[in-house]
Amino acid sequence: MATMMAIKDSKNFLKKWITEEAMTVKIEAPNAAKLATFLKKHASAGNALRTTCEPAGMDLVDLFVHSYLLWQAPSADATAALKRLKSAFIDWNDMRVSLVSDIIDVIGHKHWRAHDRVSRLREAMNGIFRREHKVSLERLRTLMKKDAVSYMDTLPGMVPFVANRVLLVGVDFHSVPLEEFGLQLLVQAGVFPSGMGLSDAANWVTRHVKAEEAREAHGALLAAVDHMWETNPPKLPKTSSKPSELAPPKPVEEARASAKALVEAQLAAERVALMAERAARREEMRREKLALKAKEARDSAKVGSKPVVGKPVAGKSAVKPPVKGAAPVKGAVKPIAKPAPKAPAKSVLKVVAKAGSKAVAKKK
């Protein structure tokens, strides 16, 4: 009984202690006032930046590629890289079928996370091509917002910042693009508590910014990120081996040589397989021929054991004539006696004449 009472008292104490601790813990919530202050601080720089990053009449695919180049990168580098891409390739389909290393050579190896962003860009462009049979996003203009969001989010290699920016700037759907560096700046400004997820933060900012002010807010965030790149740019982690997406790409010649070697290896493997198939076929034919010859030999042996009935071979006698004075060989075949020649038949005329003479004699 005393043990039960002690257990009950310990449970009550633990419950009371948890309740008091939960009441003392202050849950930090996002601060809308600090968000407004942050956006107002960078509004002028953001409006100036929109003239270069969002020109009037910008094609949706151009905006799509520029958004990938702008993701976690300064706006000046993204705009310059877009111009180099448009001058280096015939069209966006030409870039889609190009090697990742060739595209990186155009935008520059020093572009932040060049390999990762180019790989994602090519995956997304291939996804668009499989859907539209061309590299075009004009279909977004005919879709409702829910369908357009689903279209962009389900593309392979898609980044939420890119999808939201295309929907906001290209199709004028309410959305505020937010990337990792922008979230970091908002956490430092006190808008979000540390540990806030990127998706939750982007949804919260979209809900607290009016639709008509979304593009201005996006420009202010871009200006804040550009200021961060100018004052305190991020650095690669000092490790013995860099991450694969941050590793410098191989030169074009080396990449082409490796691709050529891969193709030659595949052709050599196909040739070896073909030669093996031909050798197996020849062996099979040889075995078939040997089996056919063995069968013919068996058949001829069976036929040779039986007496041959038929005409003798020309120039040779089927049965050798017996030698005079020699004893008859046991089991030897006796020569067949030829039948005696028949007497020649009487002439028909003689028979008729004889019969006629007898008839005349009877009449007399």
Sine and cosine of phi, psi and omega as CSV:
sin_phi,cos_phi,sin_psi,cos_psi,sin_omega,cos_omega
0.00,0.00,-0.69,0.73,0.01,-1.00
-0.90,0.44,-0.58,0.82,0.02,-1.00
-0.91,0.41,-0.67,0.75,0.02,-1.00
-0.90,0.44,-0.65,0.76,0.02,-1.00
-0.91,0.41,-0.61,0.79,0.01,-1.00
-0.91,0.41,-0.66,0.75,0.03,-1.00
-0.90,0.44,-0.65,0.76,0.00,-1.00
-0.91,0.42,-0.66,0.75,0.02,-1.00
-0.91,0.42,-0.63,0.78,0.01,-1.00
-0.92,0.40,-0.61,0.79,0.05,-1.00
-0.90,0.44,-0.69,0.72,0.02,-1.00
-0.90,0.44,-0.65,0.76,0.01,-1.00
-0.90,0.43,-0.68,0.74,0.00,-1.00
-0.91,0.41,-0.63,0.77,0.01,-1.00
-0.91,0.41,-0.66,0.75,0.01,-1.00
-0.92,0.40,-0.62,0.79,-0.02,-1.00
-0.93,0.36,-0.65,0.76,0.03,-1.00
-0.90,0.44,-0.65,0.76,0.00,-1.00
-0.90,0.43,-0.69,0.73,0.01,-1.00
-0.91,0.41,-0.63,0.78,0.02,-1.00
-0.92,0.40,-0.64,0.77,0.01,-1.00
-0.90,0.43,-0.55,0.83,0.01,-1.00
-0.96,0.29,-0.53,0.85,-0.02,-1.00
-0.98,0.18,-0.40,0.91,0.00,-1.00
-0.96,0.27,0.79,-0.61,0.00,-1.00
-0.98,-0.17,0.90,-0.44,-0.01,-1.00
-0.99,0.14,0.87,-0.49,0.00,-1.00
-0.98,0.17,0.74,-0.67,0.03,-1.00
-0.92,-0.40,0.39,-0.92,0.06,-1.00
-0.85,0.53,0.56,-0.83,-0.08,-1.00
-0.96,-0.29,0.94,-0.35,-0.02,-1.00
-0.94,0.34,-0.57,0.82,0.00,-1.00
-0.91,0.42,-0.66,0.75,0.02,-1.00
-0.93,0.36,-0.50,0.87,0.08,-1.00
-0.91,0.41,-0.71,0.71,0.02,-1.00
-0.88,0.47,-0.65,0.76,0.03,-1.00
-0.90,0.44,-0.67,0.74,0.00,-1.00
-0.89,0.46,-0.71,0.70,-0.02,-1.00
-0.93,0.38,-0.61,0.79,0.02,-1.00
-0.92,0.40,-0.54,0.84,-0.01,-1.00
-0.91,0.43,-0.60,0.80,-0.06,-1.00
-0.96,-0.28,0.26,0.96,-0.07,-1.00
-0.92,0.39,-0.69,0.72,-0.05,-1.00
-0.90,0.44,-0.70,0.72,0.04,-1.00
-0.92,0.40,-0.55,0.83,0.03,-1.00
-0.93,0.37,-0.63,0.78,0.04,-1.00
-0.90,0.43,-0.62,0.78,0.05,-1.00
-0.93,0.38,-0.53,0.85,-0.02,-1.00
-0.97,0.26,-0.46,0.89,-0.03,-1.00
-0.92,0.40,-0.47,0.88,0.00,-1.00
-0.92,0.39,-0.50,0.87,0.00,-1.00
-1.00,-0.05,-0.56,0.83,-0.05,-1.00
-1.00,0.00,-0.35,0.94,-0.04,-1.00
-0.75,-0.66,0.91,0.41,0.01,-1.00
-0.92,0.39,0.44,-0.90,-0.02,-1.00
-0.93,0.38,0.62,-0.78,0.02,-1.00
0.95,0.32,0.42,0.91,0.00,-1.00
-0.94,0.33,0.75,-0.66,0.00,-1.00
-0.90,0.43,0.52,-0.85,-0.05,-1.00
-0.91,0.42,-0.60,0.80,0.02,-1.00
-0.94,0.33,-0.61,0.79,0.10,-1.00
-0.87,0.50,-0.68,0.73,0.04,-1.00
-0.90,0.43,-0.62,0.78,0.02,-1.00
-0.88,0.48,-0.75,0.66,-0.01,-1.00
-0.92,0.38,-0.67,0.75,0.00,-1.00
-0.89,0.45,-0.57,0.82,0.02,-1.00
-0.92,0.40,-0.63,0.78,0.07,-1.00
-0.90,0.43,-0.63,0.78,0.01,-1.00
-0.95,0.32,-0.45,0.89,-0.02,-1.00
-0.99,0.11,-0.32,0.95,-0.03,-1.00
-0.91,0.42,0.87,-0.49,0.00,-1.00
0.81,0.59,0.69,0.72,0.00,-1.00
-0.44,-0.90,0.40,-0.91,0.06,-1.00
-0.91,0.41,0.52,-0.85,-0.03,-1.00
-0.91,0.40,-0.56,0.83,0.00,-1.00
-0.91,0.42,-0.68,0.73,0.03,-1.00
-0.90,0.43,-0.63,0.78,-0.01,-1.00
-0.92,0.40,-0.69,0.73,0.00,-1.00
-0.91,0.41,-0.66,0.75,0.02,-1.00
-0.92,0.40,-0.64,0.77,0.02,-1.00
-0.91,0.41,-0.59,0.81,0.04,-1.00
-0.90,0.44,-0.67,0.74,0.03,-1.00
-0.89,0.45,-0.66,0.75,0.00,-1.00
-0.92,0.40,-0.62,0.79,0.02,-1.00
-0.91,0.42,-0.67,0.74,-0.03,-1.00
-0.93,0.38,-0.49,0.87,0.03,-1.00
-1.00,0.08,-0.40,0.92,-0.06,-1.00
-1.00,0.08,-0.49,0.87,-0.06,-1.00
-0.91,-0.41,0.44,-0.90,-0.03,-1.00
-0.91,0.42,-0.76,0.65,0.06,-1.00
-0.45,-0.89,-0.07,-1.00,-0.04,-1.00
-0.94,0.33,-0.45,0.89,0.07,-1.00
-0.93,0.37,-0.56,0.83,0.08,-1.00
-0.89,0.45,-0.64,0.77,0.05,-1.00
-0.94,0.34,-0.54,0.84,-0.02,-1.00
-0.88,0.47,-0.60,0.80,-0.06,-1.00
-1.00,-0.05,0.11,0.99,0.01,-1.00
-1.00,0.06,0.28,-0.96,0.03,-1.00
-0.96,0.29,0.47,-0.88,0.03,-1.00
-0.88,0.48,-0.64,0.77,-0.01,-1.00
-0.90,0.44,-0.58,0.81,0.03,-1.00
-0.91,0.40,-0.65,0.76,0.01,-1.00
-0.92,0.39,-0.63,0.78,0.02,-1.00
-0.91,0.41,-0.58,0.81,0.06,-1.00
-0.87,0.49,-0.51,0.86,-0.02,-1.00
-0.98,0.21,-0.73,0.68,-0.06,-1.00
-0.98,0.19,-0.35,0.94,0.02,-1.00
0.95,-0.31,0.69,-0.72,-0.02,-1.00
-0.94,0.34,-0.35,0.94,-0.04,-1.00
-1.00,0.09,-0.06,1.00,0.05,-1.00
-0.89,0.45,0.72,-0.69,-0.10,-1.00
-0.87,0.50,0.81,-0.58,0.01,-1.00
0.79,0.61,0.76,0.65,-0.09,-1.00
-0.88,0.47,-0.73,0.68,-0.06,-1.00
-0.91,0.41,-0.66,0.75,-0.02,-1.00
-0.91,0.41,-0.72,0.69,-0.05,-1.00
-0.93,0.36,-0.62,0.79,0.00,-1.00
-0.94,0.35,-0.64,0.77,0.04,-1.00
-0.89,0.46,-0.70,0.72,0.04,-1.00
-0.90,0.43,-0.64,0.77,0.00,-1.00
-0.89,0.46,-0.71,0.71,0.01,-1.00
-0.91,0.41,-0.63,0.77,0.04,-1.00
-0.88,0.48,-0.70,0.72,-0.01,-1.00
-0.92,0.39,-0.64,0.77,0.02,-1.00
-0.92,0.40,-0.60,0.80,0.09,-1.00
-0.91,0.41,-0.59,0.81,0.09,-1.00
-0.89,0.45,-0.65,0.76,0.06,-1.00
-0.90,0.44,-0.67,0.74,-0.03,-1.00
-0.91,0.42,-0.61,0.79,0.03,-1.00
-0.92,0.40,-0.49,0.87,0.00,-1.00
-0.99,0.11,-0.68,0.74,-0.14,-0.99
-0.97,-0.23,-0.16,0.99,-0.10,-1.00
0.88,0.48,0.36,0.93,0.11,-0.99
-0.20,-0.98,0.26,-0.97,0.01,-1.00
-1.00,0.00,1.00,0.00,-0.03,-1.00
-0.47,-0.88,0.60,-0.80,0.04,-1.00
-0.88,-0.48,0.34,0.94,-0.01,-1.00
-0.90,0.43,-0.34,0.94,0.02,-1.00
-0.90,0.44,-0.43,0.90,-0.01,-1.00
-0.88,0.48,-0.50,0.87,-0.03,-1.00
-0.93,0.36,-0.31,0.95,-0.03,-1.00
-0.98,-0.18,-0.03,1.00,-0.07,-1.00
-0.99,-0.16,0.42,-0.91,0.17,-0.99
-0.96,0.28,0.24,-0.97,-0.09,-1.00
-0.87,0.49,-0.68,0.73,-0.02,-1.00
-0.88,0.47,-0.68,0.73,0.00,-1.00
-0.94,0.34,-0.60,0.80,0.02,-1.00
-0.92,0.40,-0.66,0.75,0.04,-1.00
-0.89,0.46,-0.68,0.73,0.03,-1.00
-0.91,0.42,-0.61,0.79,0.02,-1.00
-0.87,0.49,-0.71,0.70,-0.05,-1.00
-0.97,0.26,-0.64,0.77,-0.07,-1.00
-0.94,0.35,-0.44,0.90,-0.05,-1.00
-1.00,-0.02,0.04,1.00,0.08,-1.00
-0.95,0.31,0.64,-0.77,0.03,-1.00
-0.92,0.39,0.61,-0.79,0.01,-1.00
0.96,0.29,0.24,0.97,-0.07,-1.00
-0.97,0.24,0.56,-0.83,0.06,-1.00
-0.92,-0.40,0.73,-0.69,-0.02,-1.00
-0.83,0.56,-0.60,0.80,0.02,-1.00
-0.87,0.49,-0.67,0.74,-0.01,-1.00
-0.92,0.38,-0.73,0.69,-0.02,-1.00
-0.87,0.50,-0.72,0.69,-0.02,-1.00
-0.92,0.38,-0.58,0.82,-0.01,-1.00
-0.94,0.34,-0.63,0.77,0.05,-1.00
-0.90,0.43,-0.65,0.76,0.01,-1.00
-0.93,0.37,-0.59,0.81,-0.03,-1.00
-0.97,0.25,-0.82,0.58,-0.12,-0.99
-0.98,0.18,-0.62,0.78,-0.09,-1.00
-1.00,0.10,-0.64,0.77,-0.10,-1.00
-0.92,-0.39,-0.09,1.00,0.05,-1.00
0.90,0.44,0.65,0.76,0.15,-0.99
-1.00,-0.07,0.56,-0.83,-0.07,-1.00
-0.93,0.36,0.89,-0.45,0.03,-1.00
-0.18,-0.98,0.52,-0.85,0.04,-1.00
-0.85,-0.52,0.97,-0.24,0.00,-1.00
-0.90,0.43,0.68,-0.73,0.01,-1.00
-0.64,-0.77,0.79,-0.62,0.04,-1.00
-0.91,-0.40,0.01,-1.00,-0.18,-0.98
-0.89,0.46,-0.65,0.76,-0.01,-1.00
-0.94,0.35,-0.58,0.81,0.08,-1.00
-0.90,0.44,-0.65,0.76,0.06,-1.00
-0.89,0.45,-0.63,0.78,0.02,-1.00
-0.88,0.47,-0.66,0.75,0.02,-1.00
-0.92,0.38,-0.61,0.79,0.03,-1.00
-0.92,0.38,-0.57,0.82,0.08,-1.00
-0.91,0.41,-0.67,0.74,0.03,-1.00
-0.91,0.42,-0.52,0.85,0.03,-1.00
-0.98,0.18,-0.12,0.99,0.02,-1.00
1.00,0.02,0.16,0.99,0.01,-1.00
-0.95,0.31,-0.68,0.73,-0.02,-1.00
-0.86,-0.51,0.50,-0.87,0.12,-0.99
-0.97,0.25,0.35,-0.94,0.03,-1.00
-0.91,0.41,0.63,-0.78,-0.05,-1.00
1.00,-0.06,0.08,1.00,0.01,-1.00
-0.95,0.31,0.73,-0.68,0.01,-1.00
-0.96,0.28,0.46,-0.89,-0.05,-1.00
-0.91,0.41,-0.69,0.72,-0.02,-1.00
-0.91,0.42,-0.69,0.72,0.02,-1.00
-0.91,0.42,-0.63,0.77,0.00,-1.00
-0.91,0.40,-0.67,0.74,0.01,-1.00
-0.90,0.44,-0.66,0.75,0.03,-1.00
-0.91,0.42,-0.62,0.78,0.00,-1.00
-0.92,0.39,-0.69,0.72,0.02,-1.00
-0.89,0.45,-0.65,0.76,0.02,-1.00
-0.89,0.46,-0.63,0.78,0.00,-1.00
-0.94,0.33,-0.49,0.87,-0.07,-1.00
-0.99,-0.14,0.12,0.99,0.08,-1.00
-0.87,-0.50,0.76,-0.65,-0.01,-1.00
-0.92,0.40,0.39,-0.92,-0.05,-1.00
-0.89,0.45,-0.63,0.78,-0.01,-1.00
-0.96,0.28,-0.24,0.97,0.02,-1.00
-0.96,-0.29,0.11,0.99,-0.09,-1.00
-0.92,0.39,-0.67,0.74,-0.03,-1.00
-0.94,0.35,-0.57,0.82,0.07,-1.00
-0.92,0.40,-0.65,0.76,0.04,-1.00
-0.90,0.43,-0.62,0.78,0.04,-1.00
-0.90,0.44,-0.68,0.74,0.05,-1.00
-0.89,0.45,-0.62,0.78,0.03,-1.00
-0.91,0.43,-0.64,0.76,0.04,-1.00
-0.91,0.42,-0.64,0.77,0.05,-1.00
-0.89,0.45,-0.66,0.75,0.02,-1.00
-0.90,0.43,-0.63,0.78,0.03,-1.00
-0.90,0.43,-0.64,0.77,0.03,-1.00
-0.92,0.39,-0.64,0.77,0.06,-1.00
-0.88,0.48,-0.64,0.77,0.04,-1.00
-0.89,0.45,-0.61,0.79,0.05,-1.00
-0.90,0.44,-0.66,0.75,0.02,-1.00
-0.90,0.44,-0.54,0.84,0.00,-1.00
-0.97,0.23,-0.63,0.78,-0.10,-0.99
-1.00,-0.05,-0.70,0.71,-0.08,-1.00
-0.62,-0.79,0.96,0.27,-0.05,-1.00
-0.93,0.36,0.55,-0.83,0.04,-1.00
-0.94,0.35,0.47,-0.88,-0.02,-1.00
-0.87,-0.50,0.39,-0.92,0.05,-1.00
-0.93,0.36,0.57,-0.82,0.03,-1.00
-0.90,0.43,0.66,-0.75,-0.01,-1.00
-0.99,0.11,1.00,0.09,0.02,-1.00
-0.82,-0.57,0.24,-0.97,-0.02,-1.00
-0.92,0.39,-0.54,0.84,0.03,-1.00
-0.76,-0.65,0.76,-0.64,0.00,-1.00
-0.97,0.24,0.40,-0.92,0.09,-1.00
-0.87,0.50,0.44,-0.90,-0.08,-1.00
-0.89,0.46,-0.59,0.81,-0.03,-1.00
-0.96,0.28,-0.27,0.96,0.01,-1.00
-0.97,-0.23,-0.07,1.00,-0.02,-1.00
-0.94,0.33,0.61,-0.80,0.02,-1.00
-0.90,0.43,0.65,-0.76,-0.04,-1.00
-0.96,0.29,0.27,-0.96,0.04,-1.00
-0.96,0.26,0.46,-0.89,0.08,-1.00
-0.88,0.48,0.30,-0.95,-0.05,-1.00
-0.90,0.44,-0.67,0.74,-0.03,-1.00
-0.89,0.46,-0.67,0.74,0.00,-1.00
-0.92,0.39,-0.63,0.78,0.02,-1.00
-0.91,0.41,-0.68,0.74,0.02,-1.00
-0.92,0.40,-0.62,0.78,0.03,-1.00
-0.90,0.44,-0.66,0.75,0.02,-1.00
-0.91,0.41,-0.62,0.79,0.05,-1.00
-0.91,0.42,-0.66,0.75,0.03,-1.00
-0.90,0.44,-0.68,0.73,0.03,-1.00
-0.88,0.47,-0.62,0.79,0.02,-1.00
-0.90,0.44,-0.68,0.73,0.01,-1.00
-0.91,0.42,-0.68,0.74,0.02,-1.00
-0.90,0.44,-0.63,0.78,0.04,-1.00
-0.90,0.44,-0.64,0.76,0.04,-1.00
-0.90,0.43,-0.68,0.74,0.02,-1.00
-0.90,0.43,-0.65,0.76,0.03,-1.00
-0.89,0.45,-0.66,0.75,0.03,-1.00
-0.90,0.45,-0.63,0.78,0.04,-1.00
-0.91,0.40,-0.63,0.77,0.04,-1.00
-0.90,0.43,-0.68,0.74,0.02,-1.00
-0.88,0.47,-0.67,0.74,0.02,-1.00
-0.90,0.44,-0.63,0.77,0.01,-1.00
-0.92,0.40,-0.67,0.74,0.03,-1.00
-0.91,0.42,-0.64,0.77,0.05,-1.00
-0.90,0.44,-0.63,0.78,0.03,-1.00
-0.91,0.41,-0.66,0.75,0.03,-1.00
-0.91,0.42,-0.67,0.74,0.02,-1.00
-0.88,0.48,-0.66,0.75,0.04,-1.00
-0.90,0.44,-0.62,0.78,0.02,-1.00
-0.92,0.39,-0.66,0.75,0.04,-1.00
-0.90,0.44,-0.66,0.75,0.04,-1.00
-0.89,0.45,-0.64,0.77,0.04,-1.00
-0.90,0.44,-0.67,0.74,0.03,-1.00
-0.90,0.43,-0.63,0.77,0.01,-1.00
-0.89,0.45,-0.67,0.74,0.03,-1.00
-0.91,0.42,-0.62,0.79,0.04,-1.00
-0.90,0.44,-0.66,0.75,0.03,-1.00
-0.90,0.43,-0.69,0.72,0.03,-1.00
-0.88,0.48,-0.66,0.75,0.03,-1.00
-0.90,0.43,-0.62,0.78,0.02,-1.00
-0.92,0.40,-0.66,0.75,0.03,-1.00
-0.91,0.42,-0.65,0.76,0.04,-1.00
-0.89,0.46,-0.64,0.77,0.03,-1.00
-0.91,0.42,-0.68,0.73,0.03,-1.00
-0.89,0.46,-0.63,0.78,0.03,-1.00
-0.89,0.45,-0.68,0.73,0.03,-1.00
-0.89,0.46,-0.67,0.74,0.01,-1.00
-0.89,0.45,-0.69,0.73,0.01,-1.00
-0.91,0.42,-0.58,0.81,0.05,-1.00
-0.91,0.42,-0.63,0.77,0.05,-1.00
-0.91,0.42,-0.67,0.74,0.00,-1.00
-0.92,0.39,-0.61,0.79,-0.02,-1.00
-0.92,0.38,-0.43,0.90,0.00,-1.00
-0.97,0.23,-0.25,0.97,0.01,-1.00
-0.98,-0.18,0.51,-0.86,0.07,-1.00
-0.91,0.41,0.66,-0.75,-0.05,-1.00
-1.00,0.03,0.84,-0.55,0.02,-1.00
-0.97,-0.24,0.83,-0.56,0.00,-1.00
0.34,-0.94,-0.14,-0.99,-0.01,-1.00
-0.97,0.26,0.59,-0.81,0.07,-1.00
-0.95,0.32,0.43,-0.90,-0.01,-1.00
-0.92,0.39,0.63,-0.78,-0.04,-1.00
-0.86,0.51,0.74,-0.68,0.03,-1.00
1.00,0.05,-0.10,0.99,-0.01,-1.00
-0.75,-0.66,0.60,-0.80,0.01,-1.00
-1.00,0.01,0.72,-0.69,0.00,-1.00
-0.90,0.43,-0.59,0.81,-0.01,-1.00
-0.84,-0.54,0.83,-0.56,0.00,-1.00
-0.94,0.34,0.68,-0.73,0.03,-1.00
-0.93,0.37,0.58,-0.82,-0.01,-1.00
-0.93,0.37,0.55,-0.83,0.03,-1.00
-0.99,0.11,0.68,-0.73,-0.01,-1.00
-0.91,0.41,0.69,-0.73,0.04,-1.00
0.99,0.15,-0.07,1.00,-0.01,-1.00
-1.00,-0.02,0.58,-0.81,0.00,-1.00
-0.94,0.34,0.58,-0.82,0.00,-1.00
-0.92,0.40,0.69,-0.72,-0.01,-1.00
-0.99,0.17,0.74,-0.68,-0.02,-1.00
-0.92,0.39,0.77,-0.63,0.02,-1.00
1.00,0.10,0.02,1.00,0.00,-1.00
-0.96,0.28,0.50,-0.87,-0.02,-1.00
-0.99,0.13,0.82,-0.57,0.02,-1.00
-0.96,0.27,0.58,-0.81,0.04,-1.00
-0.93,0.36,0.63,-0.78,-0.01,-1.00
-0.97,0.22,0.81,-0.58,-0.01,-1.00
-0.95,0.30,0.67,-0.74,0.02,-1.00
-0.98,0.20,0.63,-0.78,0.03,-1.00
-0.92,0.39,0.52,-0.85,0.01,-1.00
-0.92,0.39,0.62,-0.79,0.02,-1.00
-0.93,0.38,0.69,-0.72,0.01,-1.00
-0.96,0.28,0.46,-0.89,0.06,-1.00
-0.92,0.39,0.61,-0.79,-0.02,-1.00
-0.91,0.42,0.69,-0.73,-0.01,-1.00
-0.92,0.39,0.54,-0.84,0.02,-1.00
-0.93,0.36,0.43,-0.90,0.02,-1.00
-0.93,0.36,0.61,-0.79,-0.02,-1.00
-0.90,0.43,-0.56,0.83,-0.05,-1.00
-0.92,0.39,-0.63,0.78,0.01,-1.00
-0.91,0.42,-0.64,0.76,0.00,-1.00
-0.89,0.45,-0.70,0.71,0.00,-1.00
-0.90,0.45,-0.64,0.77,-0.02,-1.00
-0.92,0.40,-0.65,0.76,0.01,-1.00
-0.90,0.43,-0.68,0.74,0.02,-1.00
-0.90,0.44,-0.58,0.81,0.00,-1.00
-0.93,0.36,-0.62,0.79,-0.01,-1.00
-0.92,0.39,-0.62,0.79,0.04,-1.00
-0.90,0.43,-0.62,0.78,0.00,-1.00
-0.92,0.40,-0.61,0.79,0.01,-1.00
-0.92,0.40,-0.63,0.78,-0.03,-1.00
-0.92,0.40,-0.59,0.81,0.04,-1.00
-0.92,0.40,-0.62,0.78,0.02,-1.00
-0.89,0.45,-0.60,0.80,0.01,-1.00
-0.93,0.36,0.00,0.00,0.00,0.00
